[in-house]
Amino acid sequence: MKASDLLVECLEAEGVEYVFGLPGEELEDVLFSIRDSDIEFIPVRHEQGAAFMADVHGRVTGQAGVCLSTLGPGATNLLTGVADAHLDKSPLVAITGQAGLERLHKESHQALEILHTYRSVTKWNAQLSDPEIVNESVRKAFKLAEYEKPGATHLEFPEDVAGEETDAEPLEPRGRVRRPDPDQKSVEQAAELLENANHPLVIAGNGAVRTRSANSLREFVAETAVPVVGTYMGKGALSDADDHSLFTLDSGENGESSDAISRADCVFAVGYDIAEHDPEKWNPTLDKNIVHLDHEPAEVYEHYNPDVEIVCDISAGLDALREEVDVACSEDWYHDQREALVEQTTSTPGESDPVTVRNVLPILRDVMADEDVLVSDVGSHKMAIAQAFPTYEPNSVIISNGLASMGIAVPGGIAADLAVDSNVVVATGDGGFLMNAAEIETATRLGCGYTIVVFNDSEYRLITEEQEEDREEHYGTELTNPDFVAFAESFGIDAMRAESWDEIGNALQSAVESDEMTLVEIPM
């Protein structure tokens, strides 16, 4: 068979259903090999959108999403979404075309040194320089992308190699590599720290969600009554309906979560990456005992220097610690913060209240089921969603927070809609929306049905807020926008502008309940 046929058969062996990407001359063999397979190639409007789709699909399913681009500008356009997957620990395999090997030794049309470009944003990347290495390389790319901690890998496929013949066959994927059981001595030391603490607290990170450890965390909390604060990417590891949930870091109009963390004397970090939230913000004076539970040892950092590290499967570590520890934590020390957070996140606005993202969120939460998925773009609305949108199930709020890249929401909604049976809502500001709004055409072509909520404040509001806090003025952040309703309708989807509270409530309810693509613009 051709090397391109082998590549695609390897993708089929890995269970790939979709390849998101753009066609290119150098991809001709690959594209026609995909055509003759069970994989669906999804042409998108920009390579960044393809990478974001693969990123979110990998995060929602736990299996590597696949994105494809041609050489040169196609590969560089793909880079941001690949980097997002890398820092957000989302399994992704990127495949880029390349010129024939015979012209890579010299300056050549659209030919760039892409392997070096991708080196800093992938766990591993390689050139398929010989058809005989395709099977091993694809297997390695998927194994490393999905191996905890997951991330992005990259394969470069020169066009002349793609057309060469090979007798090689796909390697059969094996079961995931499992981590050893937790070290008993480390478990005992961690249990002692928690037992001696007056105010123990759990920080649930991305890993608690990513490794499907939520059930074990919930059992640990039910037995010990230790409160939990989630990172932005750890939302839903413990349901915010649980009386032990203190929502997320920085939650609360008066910093209720931060206040609880400042009072904690022992922090149990479960699946926490320091890229999610700088530990200096919650451990500024280095006065807390820290227990680290994750698949890898902690990063070396002055403000995150754990007393004990339990390196193992997260669920196994939680289960072992639950059996070892003898803690019945008093809820009195964090009860007031919990009550305030519940009140702030469930109170619906009155007619005279201003239209802000925080005031809209209780209405949006009310029309979404617990298992529905919310994909948030990056901007001031992301901060509100992270801090004030109650989340009840793991992986039901998707936030880019490692790279924190604007433009992820609209393409991410496509990936989520393809991956889950529940309703999907994407929330974006006007800035992030227009970065990848063209992917609405991709969504309609695929028959997707999800809701796009555009919070329109005609500026890069988060930067405005930061500038005003620093300088009491802002510059370079104001925007003008098209008529978003007319823009959305030009793609053939339903759209409405909602300005009063009645209009907002009715629009969100009808949009979320609909099986059709719908855009709701909410002027701020």
Long-range contacts (C-beta under 8 A, 24 or more apart in sequence): 1-165, 1-166, 2-29, 2-33, 2-131, 2-162, 2-163, 2-164, 2-165, 2-166, 3-29, 3-128, 3-131, 3-134, 3-161, 3-162, 3-163, 3-164, 3-165, 3-166, 4-29, 4-30, 4-32, 4-33, 4-157, 4-162, 4-163, 5-33, 5-36, 6-131, 6-134, 6-135, 6-166, 6-168, 6-169, 6-170, 7-33, 7-95, 7-128, 7-134, 7-138, 7-157, 7-162, 8-33, 8-34, 8-36, 8-37, 8-39, 9-37, 9-169, 9-170, 10-134, 10-135, 10-138, 10-139, 10-170, 10-171, 11-37, 11-39, 11-66, 11-138, 12-37, 12-38, 12-39, 12-170, 13-170, 13-171, 13-172, 13-173, 14-63, 14-64, 14-138, 14-139, 14-142, 14-173, 15-63, 15-173, 16-64, 16-66, 18-42, 18-53, 18-57, 18-65, 18-66, 18-418, 19-66, 19-67, 19-68, 19-95, 20-44, 20-49, 20-50, 20-51, 20-53, 20-54, 20-57, 20-65, 20-66, 20-67, 20-68, 20-415, 21-47, 21-50, 21-67, 21-68, 21-69, 21-95, 22-46, 22-47, 22-50, 22-68, 22-69, 22-70, 22-74, 23-70, 24-69, 24-70, 24-71, 24-74, 24-97, 25-70, 25-159, 26-70, 26-71, 26-97, 26-98, 26-99, 26-158, 26-159, 26-162, 27-68, 27-70, 27-97, 27-159, 27-162, 28-159, 29-159, 29-162, 29-163, 30-68, 30-95, 30-97, 30-157, 30-162, 41-68, 42-442, 42-446, 43-442, 44-411, 44-439, 44-442, 45-436, 45-438, 45-439, 45-441, 45-442, 46-77, 46-436, 46-438, 46-439, 47-74, 47-75, 47-77, 47-78, 47-81, 48-77, 48-78, 48-80, 48-81, 48-407, 48-411, 48-435, 48-436, 49-81, 49-407, 49-410, 49-411, 49-436, 49-438, 49-439, 49-442, 50-78, 50-81, 50-411, 51-78, 51-79, 51-80, 51-81, 51-82, 51-84, 51-85, 51-92, 51-94, 52-81, 52-84, 52-405, 52-407, 52-408, 52-411, 52-412, 52-415, 52-436, 53-81, 53-411, 53-412, 53-414, 53-415, 54-81, 54-85, 54-92, 54-93, 54-94, 54-415, 55-81, 55-82, 55-84, 55-85, 55-88, 55-90, 55-92, 55-408, 55-412, 55-415, 56-90, 56-375, 56-398, 56-408, 56-411, 56-412, 56-415, 56-416, 56-419, 57-415, 57-416, 57-418, 57-419, 58-85, 58-90, 58-91, 58-92, 58-145, 58-150, 59-85, 59-88, 59-90, 59-91, 59-210, 59-395, 59-398, 60-373, 60-395, 60-398, 60-415, 60-416, 60-419, 60-420, 61-419, 62-91, 62-146, 62-210, 62-212, 63-91, 63-146, 64-91, 64-92, 64-93, 64-141, 64-142, 64-145, 64-146, 64-150, 64-153, 65-90, 65-91, 65-92, 65-93, 65-415, 66-92, 66-93, 66-94, 66-95, 67-92, 67-93, 67-94, 67-95, 68-94, 68-95, 68-96, 69-94, 69-95, 69-96, 69-97, 70-96, 70-97, 71-96, 71-97, 71-98, 71-99, 71-110, 71-111, 71-112, 71-114, 72-110, 72-111, 72-112, 73-110, 75-112, 75-114, 75-117, 75-118, 76-112, 76-114, 76-117, 79-117, 79-118, 79-121, 80-403, 80-405, 80-407, 81-405, 81-408, 82-118, 82-121, 82-122, 82-152, 82-154, 83-121, 83-152, 83-403, 83-405, 84-400, 84-402, 84-403, 84-405, 84-408, 85-151, 85-152, 86-121, 86-122, 86-123, 86-151, 86-152, 86-402, 86-403, 87-275, 87-402, 87-403, 88-206, 88-233, 88-400, 88-401, 88-402, 88-403, 89-149, 89-150, 89-151, 89-206, 89-207, 89-210, 89-273, 89-402, 90-150, 90-151, 90-152, 91-145, 91-146, 91-150, 91-151, 91-152, 92-145, 92-151, 92-152, 92-153, 93-141, 93-142, 93-145, 93-152, 93-153, 93-154, 93-155, 94-118, 94-122, 94-152, 94-153, 94-154, 94-155, 95-154, 95-155, 95-156, 95-157, 96-154, 96-155, 96-156, 96-157, 97-156, 97-157, 97-158, 97-159, 97-162, 98-127, 98-156, 98-157, 98-158, 98-159, 99-158, 99-159, 100-158, 100-159, 100-160, 101-129, 101-158, 101-160, 101-161, 102-160, 104-158, 114-156, 115-154, 115-156, 118-154, 121-152, 122-151, 122-152, 122-153, 122-154, 123-151, 123-152, 123-153, 124-153, 124-154, 125-153, 125-154, 125-155, 125-156, 126-154, 126-155, 126-156, 127-155, 127-156, 127-157, 127-158, 128-155, 128-156, 128-157, 128-158, 128-161, 128-162, 129-158, 129-161, 130-161, 131-161, 131-164, 131-165, 131-166, 131-168, 132-166, 132-168, 134-166, 134-168, 135-168, 135-169, 135-170, 135-171, 136-171, 138-170, 138-171, 139-170, 139-171, 139-173, 142-173, 143-173, 143-177, 146-176, 147-176, 147-177, 148-179, 148-207, 148-210, 148-211, 148-295, 148-296, 149-207, 149-210, 149-273, 149-295, 149-296, 150-210, 178-313, 179-295, 179-311, 179-312, 179-313, 179-316, 180-312, 181-312, 181-313, 181-316, 181-320, 182-310, 182-311, 182-312, 182-313, 182-316, 182-317, 182-320, 182-321, 183-310, 183-311, 183-312, 184-320, 186-308, 186-309, 186-310, 186-311, 187-310, 187-317, 187-320, 187-321, 187-324, 188-324, 189-307, 189-308, 190-268, 190-291, 190-293, 190-308, 190-310, 190-321, 190-325, 191-321, 191-324, 191-325, 191-326, 193-266, 193-289, 193-291, 193-307, 193-308, 194-224, 194-226, 194-266, 194-268, 194-291, 194-321, 194-325, 194-327, 195-325, 195-326, 195-327, 196-266, 197-264, 197-265, 197-266, 197-289, 198-265, 198-333, 199-263, 199-264, 199-265, 199-266, 199-333, 199-334, 200-224, 200-226, 200-264, 200-265, 200-266, 200-267, 200-268, 200-327, 200-329, 201-226, 201-227, 201-228, 201-229, 201-246, 201-260, 201-261, 201-264, 201-266, 201-267, 201-268, 201-334, 202-226, 202-227, 202-228, 202-229, 202-238, 202-267, 202-268, 202-269, 202-270, 203-228, 203-229, 203-230, 203-231, 203-234, 203-249, 203-261, 203-267, 203-268, 203-269, 203-270, 203-272, 203-282, 204-228, 204-229, 204-230, 204-231, 204-234, 204-237, 204-238, 204-270, 204-271, 204-272, 205-230, 205-231, 205-233, 205-234, 205-269, 205-270, 205-271, 205-272, 205-273, 205-276, 205-294, 206-231, 206-233, 206-234, 206-271, 206-272, 206-273, 206-276, 207-234, 207-270, 207-271, 207-272, 207-273, 207-294, 207-295, 207-314, 208-234, 208-237, 208-270, 208-271, 208-314, 208-394, 209-233, 209-234, 209-235, 209-236, 209-237, 209-271, 209-394, 209-395, 210-271, 211-271, 211-295, 211-313, 211-314, 211-315, 212-315, 212-394, 213-237, 213-270, 213-271, 213-314, 213-315, 213-318, 214-238, 214-394, 215-315, 216-314, 216-315, 216-318, 216-319, 216-322, 217-270, 217-318, 218-242, 219-318, 219-319, 219-322, 220-318, 220-319, 220-321, 220-322, 223-322, 224-322, 224-325, 224-327, 224-328, 224-329, 225-327, 225-328, 225-329, 225-330, 225-331, 226-268, 226-327, 226-329, 227-260, 227-329, 227-331, 227-334, 227-338, 229-257, 229-260, 229-261, 230-391, 231-272, 231-276, 231-277, 231-401, 232-276, 232-277, 232-382, 232-386, 232-399, 232-401, 233-276, 233-399, 233-401, 233-402, 234-271, 234-272, 234-276, 235-386, 235-389, 235-391, 235-396, 235-397, 235-399, 236-391, 236-392, 236-393, 236-394, 236-395, 236-396, 236-397, 237-270, 237-271, 237-394, 239-391, 239-392, 239-393, 240-345, 240-390, 240-391, 240-392, 241-390, 241-392, 243-331, 243-338, 244-331, 244-338, 245-338, 246-334, 246-337, 246-338, 246-341, 247-341, 247-345, 247-387, 247-388, 247-390, 248-386, 248-387, 249-277, 249-281, 249-282, 249-387, 250-383, 250-386, 250-387, 251-341, 251-387, 251-388, 252-337, 252-340, 252-341, 252-344, 252-387, 253-344, 254-340, 256-337, 256-340, 256-341, 257-337, 257-341, 257-387, 258-282, 259-337, 260-333, 260-334, 260-337, 263-333, 263-334, 264-288, 265-289, 266-290, 266-291, 267-291, 268-293, 269-293, 269-294, 269-304, 269-306, 270-294, 270-314, 270-318, 271-295, 271-314, 273-299, 273-402, 274-298, 274-299, 274-301, 274-304, 275-402, 276-401, 276-402, 277-401, 278-303, 279-303, 279-304, 293-317, 293-318, 293-321, 344-388, 345-388, 345-389, 345-390, 346-390, 349-501, 350-501, 351-500, 351-501, 353-501, 355-499, 355-501, 355-504, 355-522, 355-523, 355-524, 356-384, 356-524, 357-381, 357-384, 357-385, 357-455, 357-524, 358-384, 358-388, 360-455, 360-504, 360-522, 361-385, 361-388, 361-389, 363-501, 363-504, 363-505, 363-508, 364-389, 364-425, 364-427, 364-453, 364-508, 365-389, 365-390, 367-505, 367-508, 367-509, 367-512, 367-513, 368-423, 368-425, 368-512, 369-422, 369-423, 370-396, 371-396, 371-422, 372-396, 372-422, 372-423, 372-424, 372-425, 372-512, 373-397, 373-398, 373-416, 373-420, 373-422, 373-423, 373-424, 373-425, 374-398, 374-424, 374-425, 374-426, 374-427, 375-408, 375-409, 375-412, 375-413, 375-416, 375-424, 375-425, 375-426, 375-427, 376-400, 376-409, 376-426, 376-427, 376-428, 377-406, 377-407, 377-408, 377-409, 377-410, 377-426, 377-427, 377-428, 377-429, 377-432, 377-433, 378-404, 378-405, 378-406, 378-408, 378-432, 379-406, 379-428, 379-429, 379-431, 379-432, 379-460, 379-461, 379-462, 380-429, 380-457, 380-461, 380-462, 380-465, 381-427, 381-428, 381-429, 381-455, 382-462, 383-462, 385-427, 406-431, 406-432, 406-435, 407-432, 407-435, 407-436, 408-432, 408-436, 409-433, 409-436, 409-452, 410-436, 410-437, 410-439, 410-440, 410-443, 410-452, 411-436, 411-439, 411-442, 413-443, 413-448, 413-450, 413-452, 414-439, 414-442, 414-443, 414-446, 414-448, 414-450, 416-450, 417-443, 417-448, 417-449, 417-450, 418-446, 418-448, 423-450, 423-451, 423-512, 423-513, 424-450, 424-451, 425-450, 425-451, 425-452, 425-453, 425-512, 426-450, 426-451, 426-452, 426-453, 427-453, 427-455, 428-452, 428-453, 428-454, 428-455, 429-454, 429-455, 429-456, 429-457, 429-460, 429-461, 430-454, 430-455, 430-456, 430-457, 430-458, 430-479, 430-481, 430-484, 431-459, 431-460, 431-479, 433-484, 434-481, 437-487, 440-488, 440-491, 440-493, 440-517, 440-519, 441-491, 443-517, 444-491, 444-492, 444-493, 444-517, 448-517, 449-514, 449-515, 449-516, 449-517, 450-517, 451-508, 451-511, 451-512, 451-514, 451-518, 451-519, 451-520, 452-488, 452-517, 452-518, 452-519, 452-520, 453-508, 453-511, 453-519, 453-520, 453-522, 454-484, 454-519, 454-520, 454-521, 454-522, 455-522, 455-524, 456-481, 456-484, 456-521, 456-522, 456-523, 456-524, 457-523, 457-524, 461-524, 484-519, 484-521, 485-519, 485-521, 488-519, 491-517, 493-517, 493-518, 493-519, 494-518, 494-519, 495-519, 495-520, 495-521, 496-520, 496-521, 497-521, 497-522, 497-523, 498-522, 499-523
